[in-house]
Amino acid sequence: MSGGPRVSFVLPCFNDGPRIASSLATLDSWFGAGAEILLIDDGSTDDTFEQAERYAARHSHVRVHRVARHRGKGGAIRAAIPLVQAGLVVLMDSDLAFDRESVQRVLDGLADSEMVVGNRRHDGSYYSVPVHLFGFLYRRHLVGLLFNAFVRSLVPVGVRDTQCGLKGFRRTCLDQIAPALSVEGFALDVEMLLVARVLGVRLAEVPVHVRYESAKSSVKLLLSGWAMSSDIVKIAVRRARGMYAPARLRALAAARRR
């Protein structure tokens, strides 16, 4: 879009009222008004939407879209894709667990790649956590390793860290991937990577700096883990039935362009 923002930051969030204004202000301080911030409120039951709207009223480059009912991260991102205005799109968690340098690394990677994925298990990645969260980090890391091993046993995605909450796309690439997406929950990350692999998208992985300041997480390890595993099985079944066949994915993308 001529004269529009160079990059759109998409932040799906749910019941994040106490910190959403701070997250928006931080992202603003990193990239300024030249970047679009698109916040998707996934049917929050607290004051997330009101806090975000209050901030957006004072910042014209911030837009807030509310999903009528809680759908999950995948549903929120799918609702956001038709709304983005920039040529580059960055999906990131609203708690801003990744620092500015990590986000910039994703943007820089899009100069040569169509999709860039943060990798928390990259040799160049590191974590910043207070001592009392060491146990939380260990459990989260272990569950992540087990989940990614489970994913790779069923779905060929070609990356080591499917669930990293920092991913960047050229808009043309995201538009090509979007028509094939169906998952409502956290497993949308896996579906995105599978579709990208099938379509031959040029993908790069980059190291990230992750900060955990609390053990609060939207991913409840048992409940969300079960739902994500169930979605992975559904993706594997859809793949076996040819739903992600290259010809079908290209036809879906072509139909969307018309």
DONUZA-765146 format. One record per residue: residue number from 0; x, z, y of N, C-alpha, C, O, CB in turn. Coordinates in steps of 0.05 Angstrom, whole numbers, plus 5000, padded with zeros to 4 digits. Glycine has a CB too. Layout:
// residues N
     i    npx    npz    npy   capx   capz   capy    cpx    cpz    cpy    opx    opz    opy   cbpx   cbpz   cbpy
   NUM      X      Z      Y      X      Z      Y      X      Z      Y      X      Z      Y      X      Z      Y
...
***
This chain:
// residues 258
     i    npx    npz    npy   capx   capz   capy    cpx    cpz    cpy    opx    opz    opy   cbpx   cbpz   cbpy
     0   5017   5000   4976   5000   5000   5000   5018   5000   5025   5033   5019   5029   4981   5025   5000
     1   5016   4980   5041   5033   4977   5065   5027   5000   5084   5004   5006   5091   5028   4950   5079
     2   5049   5014   5093   5045   5035   5112   5036   5061   5100   5034   5081   5114   5027   5027   5133
     3   5031   5062   5074   5021   5086   5061   5045   5103   5052   5068   5096   5057   5004   5079   5037
     4   5039   5125   5038   5060   5143   5029   5077   5130   5007   5067   5113   4991   5048   5169   5018
     5   5103   5137   5006   5120   5126   4985   5115   5139   4958   5117   5126   4937   5150   5130   4993
     6   5108   5165   4959   5104   5179   4934   5079   5197   4935   5073   5208   4956   5128   5197   4928
     7   5064   5198   4913   5041   5216   4911   5048   5237   4890   5056   5231   4868   5016   5200   4902
     8   5046   5262   4899   5049   5285   4881   5022   5294   4871   5004   5301   4887   5064   5308   4895
     9   5018   5293   4845   4992   5301   4833   4995   5328   4820   5012   5332   4802   4983   5280   4812
    10   4979   5348   4830   4981   5375   4820   4954   5383   4808   4935   5390   4822   4988   5394   4843
    11   4951   5382   4781   4927   5393   4769   4928   5423   4769   4950   5434   4764   4923   5382   4740
    12   4907   5437   4774   4908   5466   4774   4881   5478   4765   4860   5465   4768   4915   5476   4802
    13   4882   5502   4756   4858   5516   4746   4862   5546   4752   4881   5558   4743   4853   5511   4716
    14   4843   5557   4768   4844   5586   4775   4871   5594   4785   4883   5613   4775   4836   5603   4750
    15   4880   5580   4805   4906   5585   4817   4904   5594   4846   4923   5591   4862   4924   5560   4815
    16   4882   5607   4853   4876   5614   4880   4897   5631   4894   4904   5626   4917   4851   5629   4881
    17   4908   5652   4880   4927   5669   4894   4953   5656   4904   4966   5666   4922   4934   5692   4876
    18   4960   5633   4891   4986   5621   4899   4984   5592   4907   5005   5580   4913   5005   5624   4876
    19   4960   5580   4907   4959   5551   4911   4968   5543   4940   4981   5523   4943   4932   5541   4906
    20   4960   5559   4960   4968   5553   4987   4999   5554   4990   5011   5538   5004   4954   5572   5007
    21   5011   5574   4977   5040   5577   4978   5054   5553   4964   5074   5543   4974   5049   5603   4964
    22   5043   5544   4942   5054   5521   4928   5052   5496   4945   5072   5481   4947   5039   5516   4901
    23   5030   5492   4958   5027   5469   4976   5046   5470   4999   5058   5450   5006   4998   5467   4986
    24   5050   5494   5011   5068   5497   5033   5097   5492   5024   5113   5480   5039   5066   5525   5045
    25   5104   5501   5000   5131   5496   4990   5136   5467   4985   5157   5456   4993   5135   5512   4964
    26   5117   5453   4972   5121   5424   4968   5122   5409   4994   5138   5390   4996   5097   5414   4951
    27   5107   5418   5013   5108   5406   5040   5136   5409   5052   5147   5391   5064   5087   5419   5059
    28   5148   5433   5049   5174   5438   5061   5195   5421   5047   5216   5415   5059   5181   5467   5058
    29   5191   5413   5022   5210   5397   5008   5210   5368   5017   5231   5355   5021   5205   5398   4978
    30   5185   5356   5020   5183   5327   5023   5168   5319   5049   5169   5295   5056   5170   5315   5000
    31   5156   5337   5062   5144   5331   5088   5118   5315   5086   5108   5309   5065   5163   5317   5105
    32   5109   5307   5110   5083   5294   5112   5084   5265   5103   5063   5252   5101   5073   5295   5140
    33   5108   5254   5098   5109   5226   5089   5101   5222   5060   5098   5200   5051   5137   5216   5092
    34   5098   5245   5046   5089   5243   5018   5060   5253   5015   5052   5272   5029   5107   5260   5000
    35   5045   5239   4999   5017   5248   4993   5017   5270   4972   5032   5268   4952   5000   5224   4984
    36   5001   5291   4977   4997   5312   4957   4967   5310   4949   4950   5313   4965   5004   5340   4968
    37   4963   5305   4924   4936   5303   4913   4932   5326   4893   4942   5326   4871   4931   5275   4899
    38   4916   5345   4901   4910   5369   4884   4884   5365   4870   4863   5359   4883   4910   5395   4901
    39   4884   5368   4844   4860   5365   4828   4852   5393   4817   4865   5404   4800   4865   5345   4804
    40   4830   5403   4828   4819   5429   4819   4802   5424   4795   4781   5412   4796   4803   5443   4842
    41   4812   5434   4772   4799   5429   4746   4776   5449   4741   4777   5463   4721   4819   5430   4724
    42   4756   5449   4759   4733   5466   4755   4739   5495   4756   4728   5511   4741   4720   5459   4729
    43   4756   5503   4775   4764   5532   4777   4739   5549   4783   4720   5541   4796   4785   5536   4798
    44   4740   5574   4773   4719   5593   4778   4727   5614   4799   4711   5631   4806   4711   5607   4752
    45   4751   5612   4809   4760   5629   4831   4760   5613   4857   4745   5594   4860   4788   5641   4825
    46   4776   5621   4877   4775   5608   4903   4797   5587   4906   4805   5581   4928   4778   5629   4925
    47   4806   5575   4884   4827   5555   4885   4819   5532   4904   4834   5524   4921   4833   5544   4857
    48   4795   5521   4899   4785   5499   4915   4784   5505   4945   4793   5490   4961   4758   5489   4905
    49   4773   5529   4951   4770   5536   4979   4797   5540   4993   4801   5532   5015   4753   5563   4981
    50   4816   5552   4978   4843   5556   4989   4857   5529   4994   4869   5525   5015   4860   5574   4971
    51   4854   5511   4975   4866   5485   4977   4853   5469   5000   4867   5455   5015   4864   5470   4951
    52   4827   5470   5002   4813   5456   5023   4821   5466   5050   4823   5451   5069   4783   5458   5019
    53   4824   5492   5052   4833   5504   5078   4860   5494   5086   4865   5488   5110   4833   5535   5076
    54   4878   5491   5067   4905   5480   5073   4903   5451   5080   4915   5442   5099   4924   5484   5049
    55   4887   5436   5065   4885   5407   5069   4872   5401   5097   4879   5380   5109   4868   5394   5047
    56   4855   5418   5106   4842   5414   5132   4863   5413   5155   4858   5402   5176   4821   5435   5138
    57   4886   5426   5150   4907   5427   5171   4930   5407   5165   4949   5405   5181   4918   5455   5173
    58   4928   5393   5143   4949   5374   5135   4937   5349   5124   4926   5348   5102   4969   5387   5114
    59   4937   5327   5140   4923   5303   5133   4934   5289   5108   4919   5273   5096   4923   5284   5156
    60   4958   5294   5101   4970   5281   5077   4963   5296   5051   4972   5287   5030   5000   5279   5080
    61   4948   5318   5053   4940   5333   5029   4910   5327   5024   4893   5330   5042   4945   5364   5033
    62   4905   5319   5000   4877   5314   4992   4870   5331   4968   4886   5336   4950   4873   5284   4985
    63   4845   5340   4967   4836   5358   4945   4812   5345   4932   4793   5337   4945   4828   5386   4956
    64   4813   5343   4906   4791   5331   4890   4782   5352   4870   4799   5363   4856   4799   5304   4876
    65   4757   5357   4868   4746   5377   4850   4733   5364   4826   4715   5347   4829   4727   5396   4864
    66   4741   5371   4802   4728   5363   4778   4704   5382   4773   4707   5406   4774   4748   5363   4753
    67   4681   5370   4768   4657   5386   4767   4657   5408   4746   4647   5430   4750   4633   5369   4762
    68   4669   5403   4723   4671   5423   4702   4700   5424   4692   4715   5405   4694   4651   5416   4678
    69   4707   5446   4680   4734   5450   4670   4738   5431   4646   4725   5435   4625   4739   5479   4662
    70   4756   5412   4649   4762   5393   4628   4788   5397   4614   4791   5390   4590   4761   5365   4639
    71   4807   5409   4628   4834   5412   4617   4854   5395   4633   4846   5378   4649   4835   5404   4587
    72   4880   5399   4628   4900   5385   4644   4897   5355   4641   4900   5340   4661   4928   5394   4634
    73   4892   5345   4617   4890   5316   4612   4867   5305   4628   4869   5283   4640   4886   5310   4583
    74   4844   5318   4627   4821   5308   4642   4826   5308   4672   4817   5290   4686   4797   5326   4636
    75   4840   5328   4682   4847   5330   4711   4865   5307   4719   4861   5294   4740   4859   5356   4718
    76   4885   5301   4703   4904   5280   4709   4890   5253   4708   4895   5235   4724   4928   5280   4690
    77   4873   5249   4688   4859   5223   4686   4841   5219   4709   4837   5197   4719   4843   5222   4660
    78   4829   5241   4720   4812   5239   4744   4829   5232   4768   4819   5219   4787   4797   5265   4749
    79   4854   5240   4768   4871   5235   4792   4882   5207   4793   4886   5197   4815   4894   5255   4791
    80   4887   5194   4771   4901   5169   4771   4888   5148   4789   4903   5134   4804   4903   5158   4742
    81   4862   5144   4788   4850   5124   4806   4852   5131   4836   4848   5114   4853   4821   5119   4799
    82   4859   5156   4842   4859   5165   4870   4886   5163   4884   4887   5164   4908   4849   5193   4871
    83   4907   5160   4869   4934   5161   4881   4938   5135   4898   4927   5114   4892   4956   5163   4860
    84   4953   5139   4920   4956   5117   4939   4984   5106   4941   4988   5084   4953   4948   5127   4966
    85   5004   5119   4929   5032   5111   4933   5042   5094   4910   5030   5092   4889   5049   5135   4936
    86   5066   5082   4914   5078   5066   4894   5093   5082   4872   5098   5072   4851   5097   5047   4906
    87   5099   5107   4879   5111   5125   4859   5093   5149   4856   5082   5159   4876   5140   5134   4869
    88   5091   5159   4832   5073   5181   4826   5088   5203   4810   5101   5196   4790   5048   5172   4810
    89   5086   5227   4819   5099   5250   4805   5077   5269   4796   5062   5279   4813   5120   5264   4822
    90   5076   5275   4770   5058   5295   4760   5073   5321   4757   5095   5321   4744   5045   5286   4732
    91   5063   5342   4768   5078   5368   4766   5058   5391   4766   5036   5389   4777   5098   5371   4789
    92   5066   5413   4753   5049   5437   4751   5047   5450   4778   5066   5450   4794   5061   5456   4730
    93   5024   5462   4784   5019   5473   4810   5035   5499   4816   5036   5508   4839   4990   5478   4814
    94   5047   5511   4796   5063   5535   4800   5091   5528   4810   5107   5546   4816   5065   5551   4775
    95   5098   5502   4812   5124   5492   4821   5147   5507   4807   5165   5517   4819   5127   5497   4851
    96   5145   5507   4780   5166   5519   4764   5192   5504   4766   5213   5515   4759   5157   5522   4735
    97   5192   5479   4774   5215   5462   4777   5224   5460   4806   5207   5457   4823   5210   5434   4765
    98   5250   5462   4811   5259   5463   4839   5260   5435   4851   5255   5415   4838   5287   5476   4840
    99   5266   5434   4877   5266   5409   4891   5286   5389   4880   5280   5365   4878   5273   5414   4921
   100   5309   5398   4871   5329   5380   4860   5319   5367   4835   5325   5343   4830   5355   5395   4855
   101   5304   5381   4819   5293   5370   4794   5273   5348   4801   5274   5326   4788   5279   5392   4777
   102   5256   5353   4821   5237   5333   4829   5251   5308   4840   5244   5286   4835   5217   5345   4850
   103   5272   5313   4857   5286   5291   4868   5300   5274   4846   5302   5250   4849   5307   5301   4888
   104   5310   5288   4826   5323   5274   4803   5303   5255   4790   5310   5232   4782   5334   5294   4783
   105   5278   5263   4787   5257   5246   4776   5253   5222   4794   5251   5199   4785   5230   5261   4772
   106   5250   5227   4820   5246   5205   4839   5270   5185   4839   5266   5161   4839   5242   5215   4867
   107   5294   5196   4838   5317   5178   4838   5318   5161   4812   5326   5138   4813   5343   5195   4840
   108   5309   5173   4790   5309   5159   4764   5290   5135   4764   5294   5116   4749   5301   5177   4742
   109   5269   5136   4781   5250   5114   4782   5261   5089   4795   5248   5068   4795   5225   5123   4797
   110   5285   5091   4806   5298   5066   4817   5305   5047   4795   5305   5023   4799   5323   5074   4833
   111   5311   5058   4771   5320   5041   4749   5300   5042   4725   5302   5025   4707   5347   5049   4739
   112   5282   5061   4725   5264   5065   4702   5235   5064   4712   5230   5068   4736   5269   5092   4688
   113   5217   5058   4694   5189   5057   4701   5175   5085   4698   5155   5090   4710   5174   5037   4684
   114   5187   5102   4681   5177   5128   4676   5201   5147   4672   5220   5140   4658   5158   5129   4651
   115   5199   5171   4684   5221   5190   4682   5209   5217   4674   5189   5226   4685   5237   5193   4709
   116   5220   5229   4653   5210   5253   4641   5230   5276   4643   5253   5272   4636   5202   5249   4612
   117   5222   5299   4654   5239   5322   4653   5243   5332   4625   5225   5331   4609   5228   5345   4671
   118   5267   5341   4619   5274   5351   4592   5287   5378   4594   5310   5381   4602   5293   5331   4577
   119   5271   5399   4587   5281   5427   4589   5303   5433   4568   5316   5453   4570   5259   5446   4586
   120   5306   5415   4549   5326   5419   4528   5350   5401   4532   5368   5400   4514   5314   5414   4501
   121   5352   5388   4554   5375   5372   4561   5399   5390   4565   5396   5413   4574   5369   5355   4587
   122   5423   5381   4558   5447   5397   4561   5452   5405   4590   5465   5426   4595   5471   5382   4550
   123   5441   5390   4609   5445   5396   4637   5423   5413   4649   5424   5420   4672   5447   5371   4652
   124   5403   5420   4633   5381   5437   4643   5388   5466   4642   5405   5475   4626   5355   5432   4627
   125   5376   5482   4660   5380   5511   4658   5355   5525   4669   5338   5514   4683   5405   5519   4674
   126   5354   5551   4662   5331   5568   4669   5340   5591   4687   5362   5600   4685   5318   5579   4644
   127   5322   5599   4705   5326   5623   4721   5303   5642   4715   5280   5635   4721   5328   5616   4752
   128   5309   5664   4703   5288   5684   4696   5298   5712   4702   5321   5717   4698   5279   5681   4667
   129   5280   5730   4711   5288   5758   4712   5292   5770   4684   5281   5759   4665   5267   5775   4728
   130   5307   5791   4682   5314   5803   4656   5290   5810   4640   5290   5806   4615   5331   5827   4660
   131   5269   5820   4653   5245   5829   4637   5230   5806   4625   5211   5810   4609   5227   5845   4655
   132   5237   5781   4632   5223   5758   4620   5239   5744   4599   5231   5723   4589   5216   5738   4642
   133   5262   5755   4591   5278   5743   4570   5263   5738   4545   5264   5717   4532   5303   5759   4565
   134   5247   5759   4537   5231   5756   4512   5210   5735   4515   5206   5719   4496   5217   5783   4506
   135   5197   5733   4538   5177   5712   4543   5190   5684   4541   5179   5666   4528   5164   5716   4571
   136   5214   5681   4553   5227   5655   4552   5235   5648   4523   5232   5625   4515   5253   5656   4570
   137   5245   5668   4508   5252   5662   4481   5228   5653   4464   5230   5634   4449   5265   5687   4468
   138   5206   5667   4467   5182   5660   4452   5172   5632   4460   5165   5616   4443   5159   5681   4456
   139   5172   5627   4486   5162   5601   4496   5180   5578   4486   5170   5557   4478   5161   5601   4527
   140   5206   5583   4486   5225   5563   4477   5222   5558   4447   5222   5535   4439   5254   5572   4483
   141   5218   5579   4432   5215   5576   4403   5189   5560   4396   5189   5542   4380   5215   5603   4389
   142   5168   5568   4410   5142   5554   4405   5145   5524   4413   5134   5507   4399   5119   5567   4421
   143   5159   5519   4435   5163   5492   4444   5179   5475   4423   5172   5452   4418   5178   5491   4470
   144   5199   5487   4411   5215   5473   4391   5197   5467   4367   5198   5444   4356   5239   5490   4382
   145   5181   5486   4358   5164   5482   4335   5143   5460   4341   5137   5443   4324   5151   5508   4326
   146   5131   5462   4365   5111   5442   4372   5122   5414   4373   5110   5395   4363   5098   5450   4399
   147   5145   5411   4385   5157   5384   4387   5165   5373   4360   5164   5349   4356   5181   5385   4406
   148   5174   5391   4342   5180   5382   4315   5154   5373   4301   5154   5353   4287   5193   5405   4298
   149   5132   5387   4306   5106   5379   4295   5097   5352   4306   5088   5335   4291   5084   5401   4301
   150   5101   5348   4332   5093   5323   4344   5109   5300   4332   5098   5280   4324   5098   5324   4375
   151   5135   5304   4330   5153   5282   4321   5147   5275   4291   5152   5253   4282   5182   5289   4324
   152   5136   5294   4276   5129   5289   4248   5104   5271   4246   5100   5259   4225   5125   5315   4233
   153   5088   5270   4267   5063   5255   4266   5062   5231   4284   5049   5211   4278   5040   5274   4272
   154   5075   5234   4307   5072   5213   4328   5100   5206   4339   5115   5224   4348   5054   5223   4352
   155   5108   5180   4338   5134   5172   4349   5134   5170   4379   5124   5150   4390   5143   5145   4336
   156   5145   5190   4392   5145   5190   4422   5172   5184   4434   5174   5175   4456   5134   5216   4432
   157   5194   5190   4419   5220   5183   4428   5233   5201   4448   5254   5195   4459   5219   5156   4439
   158   5220   5225   4454   5233   5244   4472   5233   5271   4459   5217   5277   4441   5217   5245   4499
   159   5251   5289   4469   5254   5315   4457   5235   5336   4468   5229   5356   4455   5282   5324   4460
   160   5225   5332   4492   5209   5353   4505   5184   5340   4517   5183   5332   4540   5225   5367   4528
   161   5163   5338   4500   5139   5324   4508   5124   5339   4530   5111   5327   4547   5121   5319   4484
   162   5125   5366   4530   5107   5382   4547   5119   5390   4573   5107   5407   4587   5099   5405   4532
   163   5142   5380   4580   5154   5387   4606   5134   5379   4628   5124   5356   4628   5181   5373   4611
   164   5128   5398   4646   5108   5393   4667   5118   5378   4691   5107   5381   4713   5096   5419   4676
   165   5137   5361   4687   5148   5344   4709   5153   5316   4699   5171   5312   4683   5174   5357   4721
   166   5137   5297   4708   5139   5269   4699   5135   5251   4723   5118   5257   4740   5119   5263   4676
   167   5150   5229   4724   5146   5210   4746   5141   5182   4735   5150   5175   4713   5171   5210   4764
   168   5127   5166   4751   5119   5139   4743   5121   5121   4767   5115   5129   4790   5091   5139   4731
   169   5128   5096   4762   5121   5075   4781   5090   5071   4778   5080   5072   4756   5137   5048   4776
   170   5077   5066   4800   5048   5064   4800   5039   5041   4781   5019   5044   4767   5037   5059   4828
   171   5054   5019   4780   5047   4997   4763   5048   5005   4733   5032   4996   4717   5066   4973   4768
   172   5067   5023   4727   5070   5033   4699   5047   5051   4692   5035   5049   4671   5097   5047   4696
   173   5040   5069   4711   5018   5088   4706   4992   5073   4703   4975   5081   4686   5016   5109   4728
   174   4987   5053   4719   4963   5037   4716   4961   5023   4689   4940   5018   4679   4962   5017   4739
   175   4985   5016   4678   4985   5002   4653   4979   5022   4630   4966   5014   4610   5013   4989   4648
   176   4988   5047   4633   4984   5067   4612   4956   5079   4613   4944   5084   4592   5004   5089   4616
   177   4945   5083   4637   4921   5098   4641   4896   5089   4624   4882   5107   4614   4913   5097   4669
   178   4891   5063   4621   4866   5056   4607   4865   5065   4578   4843   5067   4567   4863   5026   4608
   179   4888   5071   4566   4888   5079   4538   4886   5109   4534   4884   5118   4511   4913   5069   4525
   180   4886   5124   4556   4886   5153   4553   4859   5165   4548   4839   5156   4560   4898   5166   4579
   181   4857   5184   4530   4832   5195   4522   4832   5226   4520   4811   5238   4520   4823   5184   4496
   182   4855   5238   4519   4858   5267   4514   4850   5283   4539   4858   5275   4561   4886   5274   4504
   183   4836   5305   4535   4828   5322   4557   4847   5345   4562   4849   5354   4585   4800   5333   4552
   184   4861   5353   4542   4878   5377   4544   4907   5371   4548   4914   5350   4558   4874   5394   4520
   185   4924   5391   4541   4953   5389   4546   4966   5367   4530   4988   5358   4537   4965   5416   4540
   186   4954   5359   4508   4966   5338   4491   4966   5310   4504   4975   5291   4493   4952   5337   4464
   187   4954   5308   4528   4955   5283   4543   4984   5274   4546   4990   5250   4546   4941   5285   4570
   188   5002   5293   4550   5031   5286   4553   5041   5269   4529   5055   5250   4533   5048   5312   4556
   189   5033   5278   4505   5041   5263   4481   5028   5236   4481   5042   5216   4474   5033   5279   4456
   190   5003   5234   4487   4989   5208   4487   5002   5189   4507   5006   5165   4502   4959   5211   4493
   191   5009   5199   4531   5023   5183   4551   5049   5172   4540   5055   5148   4543   5028   5199   4576
   192   5065   5189   4527   5091   5180   4517   5088   5160   4495   5104   5141   4492   5107   5205   4508
   193   5068   5164   4478   5063   5145   4456   5056   5118   4467   5067   5097   4459   5041   5155   4437
   194   5037   5117   4486   5028   5092   4498   5052   5078   4512   5056   5054   4510   5005   5096   4518
   195   5068   5094   4527   5091   5083   4540   5111   5070   4521   5122   5049   4526   5105   5104   4557
   196   5115   5084   4498   5134   5074   4478   5124   5047   4466   5139   5028   4463   5138   5094   4456
   197   5098   5047   4460   5086   5022   4448   5088   4999   4467   5093   4976   4459   5056   5027   4440
   198   5084   5004   4493   5085   4983   4513   5113   4975   4522   5117   4957   4537   5069   4991   4538
   199   5133   4990   4511   5160   4983   4518   5168   4991   4546   5185   4978   4558   5165   4954   4515
   200   5156   5013   4556   5163   5022   4583   5192   5032   4584   5201   5045   4566   5143   5045   4592
   201   5206   5025   4606   5233   5035   4610   5232   5064   4618   5223   5070   4640   5248   5018   4631
   202   5241   5081   4601   5238   5110   4604   5265   5124   4605   5283   5117   4590   5220   5122   4582
   203   5267   5144   4623   5292   5160   4624   5284   5189   4623   5263   5197   4633   5308   5153   4650
   204   5302   5206   4612   5299   5235   4612   5320   5247   4631   5343   5238   4631   5301   5247   4583
   205   5312   5267   4646   5331   5280   4665   5330   5310   4661   5310   5321   4652   5323   5273   4694
   206   5353   5323   4666   5354   5352   4664   5338   5365   4687   5334   5353   4708   5383   5362   4665
   207   5329   5390   4683   5313   5404   4703   5323   5433   4705   5336   5444   4687   5283   5403   4695
   208   5316   5444   4728   5320   5473   4732   5293   5486   4733   5276   5479   4749   5336   5478   4759
   209   5288   5504   4714   5262   5517   4711   5264   5546   4720   5283   5560   4712   5253   5515   4681
   210   5245   5554   4736   5243   5582   4745   5218   5595   4734   5196   5584   4738   5244   5584   4776
   211   5221   5617   4720   5198   5633   4712   5198   5659   4727   5218   5674   4725   5197   5638   4681
   212   5178   5665   4743   5176   5689   4758   5156   5709   4746   5156   5732   4754   5169   5683   4786
   213   5140   5699   4727   5121   5717   4714   5115   5705   4687   5121   5681   4681   5095   5721   4730
   214   5102   5720   4669   5094   5710   4643   5066   5698   4643   5056   5690   4622   5095   5733   4622
   215   5054   5697   4667   5028   5684   4669   5030   5655   4664   5048   5642   4676   5015   5689   4697
   216   5014   5644   4647   5015   5616   4640   4987   5606   4634   4971   5620   4622   5034   5610   4617
   217   4981   5581   4642   4956   5569   4634   4955   5561   4605   4934   5555   4594   4950   5544   4652
   218   4979   5561   4592   4980   5554   4564   4980   5580   4548   5001   5593   4545   5005   5537   4558
   219   4958   5588   4537   4956   5611   4519   4966   5602   4492   4955   5584   4480   4927   5622   4518
   220   4987   5615   4483   5002   5604   4460   4985   5599   4435   4989   5579   4422   5024   5622   4453
   221   4967   5617   4429   4952   5614   4404   4928   5595   4408   4925   5575   4394   4941   5641   4394
   222   4911   5601   4428   4887   5585   4433   4895   5556   4440   4885   5537   4428   4869   5597   4454
   223   4912   5553   4461   4920   5526   4469   4936   5512   4448   4934   5488   4445   4935   5528   4495
   224   4953   5528   4434   4969   5516   4412   4952   5503   4391   4958   5481   4381   4987   5536   4400
   225   4930   5517   4384   4912   5506   4364   4898   5481   4374   4896   5461   4360   4891   5527   4356
   226   4889   5482   4399   4875   5458   4411   4894   5435   4413   4887   5412   4408   4863   5466   4439
   227   4919   5440   4422   4939   5419   4424   4945   5406   4397   4947   5382   4395   4964   5429   4438
   228   4949   5423   4377   4955   5413   4350   4932   5396   4340   4936   5375   4327   4960   5436   4331
   229   4908   5405   4345   4884   5389   4337   4884   5362   4351   4878   5341   4338   4858   5404   4343
   230   4891   5362   4377   4892   5336   4391   4914   5318   4381   4910   5294   4381   4895   5341   4421
   231   4936   5329   4373   4958   5313   4362   4949   5299   4337   4956   5276   4332   4984   5331   4357
   232   4935   5314   4320   4925   5302   4295   4906   5279   4302   4907   5258   4289   4910   5323   4277
   233   4888   5283   4322   4870   5262   4330   4885   5237   4340   4877   5215   4334   4851   5272   4351
   234   4906   5242   4355   4922   5219   4365   4935   5205   4342   4935   5180   4341   4944   5229   4384
   235   4945   5220   4322   4957   5207   4298   4937   5190   4283   4943   5169   4273   4970   5228   4280
   236   4912   5201   4281   4891   5186   4267   4884   5161   4282   4880   5139   4271   4866   5204   4263
   237   4881   5163   4309   4875   5140   4326   4897   5119   4323   4892   5095   4321   4872   5148   4355
   238   4922   5128   4322   4944   5109   4318   4942   5095   4291   4946   5071   4290   4971   5124   4321
   239   4936   5110   4270   4934   5098   4243   4911   5077   4242   4912   5059   4227   4929   5120   4222
   240   4891   5081   4259   4868   5063   4260   4873   5039   4279   4855   5023   4283   4843   5077   4268
   241   4897   5038   4290   4903   5015   4308   4894   5018   4336   4895   4998   4351   4892   4991   4297
   242   4886   5042   4345   4877   5045   4372   4899   5043   4393   4894   5039   4416   4863   5072   4375
   243   4924   5047   4384   4947   5044   4402   4963   5019   4395   4987   5018   4402   4964   5069   4401
   244   4951   5000   4382   4965   4975   4376   4973   4961   4402   4957   4961   4421   4948   4956   4358
   245   4997   4948   4403   5006   4936   4428   4985   4916   4440   4981   4917   4465   5031   4921   4423
   246   4974   4899   4424   4955   4879   4434   4931   4893   4447   4921   4884   4468   4946   4860   4412
   247   4921   4914   4434   4898   4928   4445   4905   4942   4472   4889   4941   4491   4887   4949   4425
   248   4928   4954   4473   4936   4968   4498   4939   4948   4521   4932   4953   4544   4962   4983   4494
   249   4951   4925   4515   4955   4905   4536   4928   4893   4545   4924   4887   4569   4973   4882   4526
   250   4909   4890   4526   4883   4881   4533   4868   4901   4551   4855   4893   4570   4866   4875   4508
   251   4871   4927   4545   4858   4947   4562   4870   4947   4590   4855   4949   4609   4862   4975   4549
   252   4896   4944   4592   4909   4943   4618   4900   4919   4634   4896   4920   4658   4940   4944   4615
   253   4898   4896   4620   4890   4871   4633   4861   4873   4643   4855   4864   4665   4892   4847   4614
   254   4844   4886   4627   4816   4889   4635   4813   4907   4659   4796   4902   4676   4800   4900   4612
   255   4831   4927   4661   4830   4944   4685   4838   4930   4710   4827   4935   4731   4848   4969   4680
   256   4857   4911   4708   4867   4897   4731   4846   4878   4742   4846   4871   4766   4892   4882   4724
   257   4827   4869   4725   4808   4849   4734   4786   4861   4751   4768   4848   4761   4795   4835   4709
***
